Amino acid sequence: MKYLLVNHVPFGRTAAAGAYQVGDMWLEDLRAEGRAIRAAGGQLIVATPCMDQLEQKASGSFHHVTIRPQDEGFEYIPLPFFISMAQFLRARRSLRAALKQAVERSTIVQADTGGHPVALGQVVWPLAGAMGKRRIWAFDGADPFPRLELYASEDRNPVRRFAKNWLVNNFRTFCRSAIQEADLVFSHNRAVVERFKDVWSDHCYLFDRTFVTTEMLLMPDEAAARKSALLAGGPLRLVAVGRQIKIKATDHVLQAMAIARRAGADLELDVLGDGEDLPAFKSLAQQLGLTDKAHFLGTIPYGRQLYDVMKRSHVLAITNLTAEISRNVMLGMALGLPLIIYRNAGTDGVIEESGAGTLVPCGDVDALAAAFIGAAKDRQLLARQIDLGLATAKLKTLDACHEQRISVVCSRLLQSQKVTQAS
């Protein structure tokens, strides 16, 4: 089994031959997938765009590391990088040529919805089909369409807005066809299942979205210490982690915090991450009188340093405005952080089933403030949520997820291939 993973998250070139920069969280995902594929007797081949200099906002991570792919157990195929239609049109011929060579060497091709303004999956999918390869269509953590629709609607130029809406509608039609044509479909978002329920069938599988490794999981003595500190009283410390952009709604967290503090809740907030809207969020904190209570700590490298900073807080606030599954959901559970989270079709199920957090109507700042007030008052509930979150995270690690996916591949694709060859 030669398993080709085509993904839009780029690598970056370095001065050293055969060495590349890659986002640290993205690398952990690739390592886990590679381990699962090797355990099944296969080889992972990764094809992504390659930038001359990897940009943080494009890397899918908080921090970069330099690697040699062969040392990590996978083969890497660099693809042309594009981020605009003009760049895509210039790169299209060389992109197709590179993907065709990669597909020819593979037995299974996995493609997904990532890439702008044209998904890489739209390019590689017909190539793999024409060459008779087994094909897997994947939806990662996000239902991409609400975000794409929002992006299109915000363009004030009517011609460009029409063109963008056409691309979104065309892509929706493409995804519907890909689901029907695929040998397997993997989704990590329940919203996707609901969106395409008319074509969702027994070759389609839903998995939990996670970046949790065994090393992240809080030890029993650490969990006990966290609960003791929480129950001891003092200010309730909130933390918001991620790219500081409007659809993450850090402004809602600040507004709700101000309301809760006026109602008597003793709250403090750490904001981790950078992004284009960070200056606006800082300005809002000042306007709301939160200068001494809301701390903007910037980007912290993913790994132990980030975990340690997050664990200084008591509660993780997640306020995505689109149906995107935040990687912080499982990370918070693993680190012993109860969640206060906006309702989101992608994550509601895991929160309801685990009991590890409090769900708040999406976009309702008053309800978010009420949840903060409730958390500040009911520390016993937060202590129970620590235990419930940890129990869930232990069952839903990154390795477990990839092992489940490759088990499906082996049983549904490789076994059927052997039967076909034998007959």
C-alpha positions, 0 to 999 in steps of 0.5 A: 500500500502506497498511500498518497496524502494530498493536502493544502497545508504547505511546507517551506523550503530551507537552504539544506538539501532535502530539509523542509520547514513544517508546522509543528501541529501538522507534523504531529498529525503526519507522524501519527498517520505515518505510524498507522500506515506503516503498521499496516504494511504501507508507506505514506507519501505526502504531497503539499504546496511548498513555499519559498519561506513558510508563513505562520498563518499558512502553516496550520500551526503555532510554530515551525520546525525543520525536518527531513521527511525521510527521517520522519518515515514518509516521502515528500513531494513538493507542489507549486504554491498558489493563493490566488486565481492568477497564481493557480492559473500560472501553476496549473500545468506544473501542478497537474504534472506533479500530481500525476507523477505522484498518483502514478506511484500510489495505490490509494489517493486521499484528497480533501477540501483544502486550498484557495481559491481552488481546492487541490482535491479538485485537481487530483481527484479526476487524475486519480480516477482516470488512473484507476486508483482507490480514492478517499475523499476527506473533510477535515475539521471544518464544514468549509461552506459557511466560511466560503460563503462568508468570504464571498458575501464580504466582497463589495465588488458585485462582479467578484462577489458573483464569481466567488459565489459561483466557485462556492456553488461549483465546489459544493456540487463537486464535493457531492459528486466526490462523495458518491464516486469515492471508495471511502469518505472520511469526515471529522465534522458532523455538520458535513454529514448533515449537509450531505445526508442525501448522499451519505451512505455505508462507505462514509465514516465519521471520526472525532477531530483530535490532536491529542497525544498520550504525552499531553494527557494530564496525569492523575496527580496533576488532575487532582492538583488542578481540582484543588486549586480550582476549588480553593477560590480566587479569580476564575482564569479563562483562556482563548487560544488560536488565530486572532481573527473575527470568525474566532470571536475573541471580541465576544469573549471580551464583551462577555467577560466585561458583562460578567465582571459587572455582575460580580464575577471575578474573571481574568483572561489570557489570549494566546495567538496572533492574527489580523484582528488582534489589534482590534481585540486589544483596542476593545479590551481597553475600551471595556476597561479590561486592560489589567484583566485581559492579557495578550500573550502572543504566539507560543510554540506548540508543545510543552510550553503552550500546554504549560501556559494553558494550564495556568488557566481554569477554563478554555473558551472556544467561540468559533462562529462557523462550523469548524471543529477547533483542535482546542476541544480535545486539547482542552480536555487532555489538559484538564480544562473545562470548556465553555463553547459556542454551539457548533454542529461539528462539536456539539455531539462530543460535548454533550456525550462527554459532559466536559463543557458548557454549550452556549448558543452561537453568537449570544454574548449575553449567554456567554457571559451567563456561562462565565458567571455560572462557572465562577460560582460553580467550581464543583461542576468545573471539577467534574468536567475536568474528570469527564474531559480527561476520560474522553481525551484518553479514548480519542488520541491522534494515534487512535484516530489514525489507527481507526481510519487505516483499519477501515482502509484495510478492511474496505479497500485492501481486502476487497482488492485481494478478493478481486485479484484472487477471482 
